[in-house]
Amino acid sequence: MAVSILVFSFASIGYAQEMGVSAQRIILGQSMGLTGPIASSAKEQISGAKLYFDGVNKSGGIYGRKIELVTLDDKFDAKQAVVNANELIDKGVFSFFLFRGTAIVEAVLPLVVDKRIPMVAPSTGAQSLHDPLNKWVFNVRPRFQQEVEKAVKHLHSIGVVRIGILHAEDGFGKDALTGFNRTMQEIKRKPQWMRGFKRPFTDVKEVTIDAVKSDSQALVLIGASGEIASFIKSYRASGGTSQLVTISNNSSQSFLDGLGVYGRGMIITQAVPSSPARGMTIITDFRNAAASEKIPTTPAALEGFIAAKLMCEGLRRAGVALTRDKFVSALESGMPIDLGGIRMNYSSKSRTGSEYVDITIVGVDGKVIY
């Protein structure tokens, strides 16, 4: 059963011609895995988004309208996400915002197109969200393939050449695998080891034994945080010594806290900037806001903060007579959207947004070092 974080009445929506918009508020809808394998990082993303929205609301909102975010729990299940999306549409939200997971977003896309409802900042780097172009989708994070490419090239640059990959056997995992294979060809190396796993990941022990025997110098791990955490613990406890690498969907602090000592030294690619240097004022803004509200300054929370700022910028550019069509036109105008050092670039031919990818490592204290 879907659970709503916010409780309110939709009675006032009828004020405006556009669904989800009244004189007092703009209502956004979200489906996230509040329970299940991505719950910890999902909650961090939501906390960052709400942090930004709360700041906007305290300042009077956008043209006097407060932002309200309704979040329903899909348990990281695509079928439930479709149920949630239909519920949100029936209730009349203006836009979908920060849905999480490749399979979930892909399952909801037909509704996005059919109902002509914007989807802003889907939390996936799937190639399918970029090509073919979908008029109603505005991506914030880079492609998963770009993250894997950055990771493999970094490993190669430091002399690591026997590289293996463990990946979920779904759209997310296969997308990352495509980037892995292409980059291995570019550096003229064959994969040392390749293994896929089906969900639920019940054969962790068997996969661990195979991985330890592979003699890989590094393993790229592609899956949900709960799945990857189970493998890492099993692998390290079995004596596995390879350099472990994962990508930004596993960048939450709660994921690292759960790993304990097993997370030390792990490389994680990041889809958000890490330093306020080079004009990254959004990081300073995020840290200051997070400190005042006592919210952890994790990469996952920062992604939510950035996504919320983009959403609000689009709403401002659309003007006071807000409609979905005006919102889409405002974002795709071709004018760069500077969110404080990180830029989003959309047009009628592109919905990629940012291509920013960074490399980080987990320190002995279990926290990310940039």
C-alpha positions as CSV (number, residue, x, y, z in Angstrom):
1,M,0.0,0.0,0.0
2,A,1.5,3.4,-1.0
3,V,2.2,5.7,1.9
4,S,2.1,9.5,1.5
5,I,4.7,11.5,3.4
6,L,2.6,14.6,3.3
7,V,-1.1,14.7,4.2
8,F,-3.2,17.5,2.6
9,S,-6.3,18.2,0.6
10,F,-6.3,18.6,-3.1
11,A,-9.5,20.6,-3.0
12,S,-7.9,23.9,-4.0
13,I,-6.3,22.6,-7.2
14,G,-9.4,23.5,-9.2
15,Y,-8.4,27.2,-8.8
16,A,-6.2,27.0,-11.9
17,Q,-6.5,25.7,-15.4
18,E,-3.4,23.6,-15.0
19,M,-3.5,20.5,-12.8
20,G,-1.5,20.7,-9.6
21,V,-1.4,24.5,-9.5
22,S,-3.5,26.9,-7.4
23,A,-3.0,30.4,-6.1
24,Q,-1.4,29.0,-3.0
25,R,0.7,26.0,-4.1
26,I,2.3,23.8,-6.7
27,I,2.0,20.1,-6.1
28,L,4.8,17.7,-7.2
29,G,4.5,13.9,-7.2
30,Q,7.2,11.4,-6.4
31,S,7.6,7.6,-6.2
32,M,10.6,6.3,-4.2
33,G,11.7,3.2,-2.5
34,L,11.2,4.3,1.1
35,T,11.4,0.6,2.0
36,G,13.5,-2.0,0.3
37,P,17.1,-2.1,-1.0
38,I,17.5,1.6,-1.8
39,A,15.6,3.0,1.2
40,S,18.6,4.6,2.9
41,S,19.9,6.6,-0.1
42,A,16.4,7.4,-1.3
43,K,15.6,9.1,2.0
44,E,18.8,11.1,1.8
45,Q,17.9,12.3,-1.6
46,I,14.4,13.3,-0.4
47,S,15.9,15.1,2.6
48,G,18.1,17.2,0.3
49,A,15.2,18.1,-2.0
50,K,12.9,19.0,0.9
51,L,15.7,21.2,2.3
52,Y,15.7,23.3,-0.8
53,F,11.9,23.4,-1.2
54,D,11.5,24.4,2.5
55,G,13.9,27.3,1.9
56,V,12.0,28.5,-1.1
57,N,8.7,28.2,0.8
58,K,10.0,30.1,3.8
59,S,10.9,32.9,1.3
60,G,7.4,33.1,0.0
61,G,7.4,30.4,-2.6
62,I,7.4,31.0,-6.3
63,Y,5.1,33.8,-7.4
64,G,3.4,33.3,-4.0
65,R,2.9,29.6,-4.4
66,K,4.4,27.1,-2.0
67,I,5.9,23.8,-3.2
68,E,4.4,20.6,-1.9
69,L,6.1,17.3,-2.6
70,V,4.0,14.1,-2.2
71,T,6.1,11.0,-1.9
72,L,4.7,7.5,-2.3
73,D,6.6,4.3,-1.4
74,D,7.1,1.9,-4.3
75,K,9.4,-0.4,-2.4
76,F,11.8,-0.2,-5.4
77,D,9.3,-2.2,-7.4
78,A,8.4,-1.1,-10.9
79,K,4.8,-2.4,-10.8
80,Q,4.1,-0.5,-7.6
81,A,5.7,2.6,-9.1
82,V,3.2,2.5,-12.0
83,V,0.3,2.2,-9.4
84,N,1.8,5.2,-7.5
85,A,2.2,7.2,-10.7
86,N,-1.4,6.6,-11.6
87,E,-2.5,7.6,-8.1
88,L,-0.5,10.8,-8.4
89,I,-2.0,11.6,-11.8
90,D,-5.5,11.0,-10.5
91,K,-4.9,13.4,-7.6
92,G,-3.7,16.0,-10.1
93,V,0.0,16.7,-9.5
94,F,1.7,19.2,-11.7
95,S,4.9,17.2,-12.4
96,F,6.7,14.1,-11.5
97,F,9.9,14.7,-9.6
98,L,13.0,12.6,-8.7
99,F,11.6,9.1,-9.3
100,R,14.3,6.6,-8.4
101,G,15.5,3.6,-10.4
102,T,16.0,2.7,-14.1
103,A,13.3,0.0,-14.2
104,I,10.9,2.2,-12.3
105,V,11.4,5.3,-14.5
106,E,11.2,3.2,-17.7
107,A,7.9,1.6,-16.5
108,V,6.4,5.0,-15.8
109,L,7.5,6.7,-19.1
110,P,4.4,5.6,-21.1
111,L,2.2,7.5,-18.5
112,V,4.5,10.6,-18.8
113,V,4.0,10.7,-22.6
114,D,0.3,9.8,-22.5
115,K,-0.6,12.3,-19.8
116,R,1.9,15.0,-21.0
117,I,3.3,15.3,-17.5
118,P,6.8,16.6,-17.0
119,M,9.3,14.3,-15.3
120,V,12.1,16.3,-13.7
121,A,15.4,14.8,-12.4
122,P,14.7,11.1,-12.7
123,S,17.4,9.5,-10.5
124,T,18.8,7.2,-13.1
125,G,21.6,7.5,-15.6
126,A,20.0,5.1,-18.1
127,Q,20.8,5.7,-21.8
128,S,17.1,5.2,-22.5
129,L,16.3,8.5,-20.7
130,H,18.5,10.3,-23.2
131,D,18.1,8.5,-26.4
132,P,15.5,8.7,-28.0
133,L,14.7,12.1,-26.7
134,N,11.5,12.4,-24.6
135,K,10.0,15.9,-24.6
136,W,8.7,15.6,-21.1
137,V,11.8,14.3,-19.4
138,F,14.6,16.5,-18.0
139,N,17.6,14.6,-16.7
140,V,20.0,16.0,-14.1
141,R,22.5,13.3,-13.5
142,P,24.9,12.0,-16.2
143,R,24.6,8.6,-17.9
144,F,25.7,5.5,-16.0
145,Q,27.9,4.7,-19.0
146,Q,29.8,7.9,-18.4
147,E,30.3,7.0,-14.7
148,V,31.6,3.5,-15.6
149,E,33.9,4.9,-18.3
150,K,35.4,7.4,-15.8
151,A,36.0,4.6,-13.3
152,V,37.6,2.2,-15.8
153,K,39.9,4.9,-17.2
154,H,40.9,6.0,-13.7
155,L,41.9,2.5,-12.8
156,H,43.8,2.1,-16.1
157,S,45.6,5.4,-15.4
158,I,47.0,4.1,-12.1
159,G,48.2,0.8,-13.6
160,V,45.2,-1.4,-12.8
161,V,44.5,-3.6,-15.9
162,R,42.8,-6.8,-14.7
163,I,39.3,-5.4,-14.2
164,G,36.2,-7.3,-13.6
165,I,32.5,-6.4,-13.3
166,L,29.5,-7.7,-11.3
167,H,26.2,-6.3,-12.5
168,A,22.5,-6.7,-12.0
169,E,20.8,-8.4,-14.9
170,D,18.3,-5.6,-15.7
171,G,18.2,-2.4,-17.7
172,F,20.4,-0.6,-15.2
173,G,23.1,-3.3,-15.1
174,K,23.1,-3.9,-18.8
175,D,23.4,-0.2,-19.5
176,A,26.5,0.0,-17.2
177,L,27.9,-3.2,-18.8
178,T,27.7,-1.5,-22.2
179,G,29.8,1.4,-21.0
180,F,32.2,-1.1,-19.3
181,N,32.7,-3.2,-22.5
182,R,33.2,-0.1,-24.7
183,T,35.8,1.4,-22.4
184,M,37.7,-1.8,-22.0
185,Q,37.9,-2.0,-25.7
186,E,39.2,1.6,-25.8
187,I,42.0,0.8,-23.4
188,K,42.7,-2.4,-25.3
189,R,42.0,-4.8,-22.4
190,K,39.7,-7.8,-22.0
191,P,37.5,-8.0,-18.9
192,Q,39.2,-10.1,-16.3
193,W,35.9,-11.4,-15.0
194,M,32.2,-10.8,-15.7
195,R,29.2,-12.0,-13.7
196,G,25.5,-11.0,-13.7
197,F,23.0,-11.6,-10.9
198,K,19.3,-11.8,-10.9
199,R,17.0,-10.1,-8.3
200,P,16.7,-11.1,-5.6
201,F,20.4,-11.6,-5.2
202,T,20.3,-15.0,-3.5
203,D,23.5,-16.6,-4.8
204,V,25.9,-14.1,-3.1
205,K,28.1,-16.9,-1.7
206,E,28.5,-18.6,-5.0
207,V,29.3,-15.3,-6.8
208,T,31.8,-14.4,-4.0
209,I,33.7,-17.7,-4.5
210,D,33.9,-17.0,-8.3
211,A,35.0,-13.4,-7.8
212,V,37.8,-14.3,-5.3
213,K,39.2,-16.9,-7.8
214,S,39.1,-14.4,-10.7
215,D,42.4,-12.8,-9.8
216,S,41.0,-9.4,-10.6
217,Q,42.9,-6.3,-9.5
218,A,39.6,-4.3,-9.4
219,L,35.9,-5.1,-9.5
220,V,33.3,-2.7,-10.7
221,L,30.0,-3.3,-8.8
222,I,26.7,-2.4,-10.4
223,G,23.5,-2.9,-8.4
224,A,21.3,-1.5,-5.7
225,S,22.9,-0.6,-2.4
226,G,21.6,-3.6,-0.5
227,E,22.8,-6.0,-3.1
228,I,26.2,-4.5,-3.4
229,A,26.6,-4.3,0.3
230,S,25.9,-8.0,0.7
231,F,28.5,-8.9,-1.9
232,I,31.2,-6.6,-0.5
233,K,30.8,-8.0,3.0
234,S,30.9,-11.6,1.7
235,Y,33.8,-10.8,-0.6
236,R,36.0,-9.2,2.0
237,A,35.1,-11.8,4.6
238,S,36.2,-14.5,2.2
239,G,39.6,-12.8,1.7
240,G,38.9,-10.9,-1.5
241,T,41.6,-8.2,-2.0
242,S,40.6,-6.5,-5.3
243,Q,40.0,-2.7,-5.4
244,L,36.3,-2.3,-5.3
245,V,34.5,0.3,-7.3
246,T,30.8,1.3,-7.5
247,I,28.9,4.2,-8.9
248,S,26.9,7.1,-7.6
249,N,23.6,5.3,-6.9
250,N,25.5,3.8,-3.9
251,S,26.9,7.1,-2.6
252,S,24.7,7.4,0.5
253,Q,26.3,7.6,3.9
254,S,24.0,5.0,5.3
255,F,25.3,2.5,2.7
256,L,28.8,3.2,3.9
257,D,27.8,3.0,7.5
258,G,26.4,-0.4,6.9
259,L,29.6,-1.6,5.3
260,G,31.8,-0.5,8.3
261,V,35.4,-1.5,7.8
262,Y,34.6,-3.3,4.6
263,G,34.0,0.0,2.8
264,R,37.4,1.5,3.5
265,G,39.3,2.3,0.3
266,M,36.4,1.7,-2.0
267,I,36.2,4.0,-5.1
268,I,32.8,5.6,-5.8
269,T,32.0,7.7,-8.9
270,Q,29.9,10.8,-8.1
271,A,27.3,12.5,-10.2
272,V,27.4,15.7,-8.2
273,P,30.3,18.1,-7.4
274,S,32.2,17.8,-4.2
275,S,34.1,21.1,-3.6
276,P,32.9,24.7,-3.5
277,A,36.1,25.6,-5.4
278,R,35.8,26.8,-9.0
279,G,32.6,28.7,-8.4
280,M,30.6,25.8,-7.0
281,T,28.4,28.0,-4.9
282,I,25.6,25.5,-4.8
283,I,27.8,23.3,-2.5
284,T,28.2,26.2,0.0
285,D,24.5,26.9,-0.2
286,F,23.7,23.3,0.4
287,R,26.1,22.9,3.3
288,N,24.9,26.1,5.0
289,A,21.2,25.0,4.7
290,A,22.0,21.5,5.8
291,A,23.9,22.7,8.9
292,S,21.0,24.9,10.0
293,E,18.6,22.0,9.7
294,K,21.1,19.3,11.0
295,I,20.9,17.3,7.8
296,P,23.9,15.1,6.7
297,T,25.8,16.6,3.8
298,T,25.9,13.4,1.7
299,P,26.2,13.2,-2.1
300,A,22.7,11.7,-2.3
301,A,21.3,14.6,-0.3
302,L,23.1,17.1,-2.6
303,E,21.6,15.4,-5.6
304,G,18.2,16.0,-4.2
305,F,19.1,19.6,-3.4
306,I,20.3,20.2,-7.0
307,A,17.2,18.5,-8.5
308,A,14.9,20.7,-6.4
309,K,16.8,23.9,-7.4
310,L,16.4,22.9,-11.1
311,M,12.7,22.3,-10.5
312,C,12.2,25.7,-9.0
313,E,14.2,27.5,-11.7
314,G,12.0,25.9,-14.3
315,L,8.9,27.1,-12.4
316,R,10.2,30.6,-12.2
317,R,11.1,30.8,-15.8
318,A,7.7,29.5,-16.8
319,G,6.1,32.6,-15.2
320,V,3.1,33.3,-13.1
321,A,0.6,31.8,-15.5
322,L,2.1,28.4,-15.0
323,T,1.2,25.5,-17.3
324,R,3.1,22.3,-18.1
325,D,3.7,23.4,-21.7
326,K,5.2,26.7,-20.5
327,F,7.4,24.8,-18.0
328,V,8.8,22.5,-20.6
329,S,9.4,25.4,-23.0
330,A,11.2,27.4,-20.3
331,L,13.6,24.6,-19.5
332,E,14.3,23.6,-23.1
333,S,14.9,27.2,-24.3
334,G,18.5,26.5,-24.9
335,M,19.7,29.0,-22.3
336,P,22.1,27.4,-19.8
337,I,20.7,27.0,-16.3
338,D,23.5,27.8,-13.8
339,L,22.5,26.3,-10.5
340,G,25.5,27.6,-8.7
341,G,28.6,26.3,-10.6
342,I,26.9,23.2,-12.1
343,R,25.1,23.9,-15.3
344,M,22.2,22.2,-17.0
345,N,21.9,22.5,-20.8
346,Y,18.6,21.5,-22.4
347,S,17.2,22.2,-25.8
348,S,14.6,20.8,-28.2
349,K,17.2,18.2,-29.2
350,S,18.7,17.3,-25.8
351,R,17.6,16.4,-22.3
352,T,21.0,15.4,-20.9
353,G,21.4,18.3,-18.4
354,S,24.7,17.6,-16.6
355,E,27.6,15.4,-17.7
356,Y,29.6,16.0,-14.5
357,V,31.3,12.9,-13.1
358,D,33.9,12.8,-10.2
359,I,36.0,10.1,-8.6
360,T,36.0,9.7,-4.8
361,I,37.3,7.2,-2.3
362,V,36.1,6.1,1.1
363,G,38.5,6.9,4.0
364,V,39.3,5.0,7.1
365,D,36.5,6.8,8.9
366,G,34.0,5.4,6.5
367,K,33.3,8.8,4.9
368,V,33.9,9.9,1.3
369,I,37.1,11.7,0.6
370,Y,37.0,14.0,-2.4
